[in-house]
Amino acid sequence: MGQRSQIYIRIWNKDNGTPKLYAKYYGWNFGERMISRAKHGIEYIKAHIEYISLKDTQEKINRIFDVNFDMGDILLTSDIIKEWIEQFSDSYNANEYIFKCTANNDGKLFIDVTKDGEIKYCFTDYDMRMLTPVKYMDWDFFDWRNSEQLSKEELKTCEDNIAYIKKNAKFMTSAELQEFIDFDYSKQIMELANDLKIKVNQDKLCRFDIDKQEIEKNKEENGISEVEI
């Protein structure tokens, strides 16, 4: 069975102050591959930040995370929001399903492009424990620096990608991650449901507070001062 992970990209429209959420489900995206997607995705966002409010730019950002530039590979991802509308709107609360209920064994990546054009990020494990890039690798790829599965060139690429992420994006606080997953995305969800001509259960559109105590435990993680690679 292939590895399973999610990437969430939220882009705030600086012109009207509304966010667009992309919730993406991946197979075979783990360890250094997740790090690679984070690096090149952040790099693309930075290069196009001037046009961040354009619909075409946002859709390109969504698609750029499907590409693994370091391995020359493209993954066919699925849209978790669409999946909820089509299959699970009677069974799960929207935010509950989008952020918590999809299968996962290789963690999650959150990217938030704020109204001020700042790029914030964090990795988590499948229990939503916040992880820096190095701690994500330590969790998902044990002893990765000494693994025979990575060549010297691949190891250096991963280390360089981690250094880029840390330099060019800001690690989220636990409060910022909590706000990300608790935000009311019902307007966006309803617009997509209308486009699909699917009636959704209105009672399931309310926000879902993922265990605040669990994320509260991670406050100390947010201030980790890592030894530079």
Secondary structure, 3 states (H helix, E strand, C coil): CCCEEEEEEEEECCCCCCEEEEEEEEECCCHHHHHHHHHHHHHHHHHCHHHCCCHHHHHHHHHHCCEECCCCEECCCEEHHHHHHHHHCCCCCHHHHHHHHCCCCCCEEEEEECCCCCEEEEEECCCCCEECHHHHHHHHCCCHHHCCCCCHHHHHHHHHHHHHHHHHCEECCHHHHHHHHHCCCHHHHHHHHHHHCCCCCHHHCCCCCCCHHHHHCCHHHHCCCCCCC
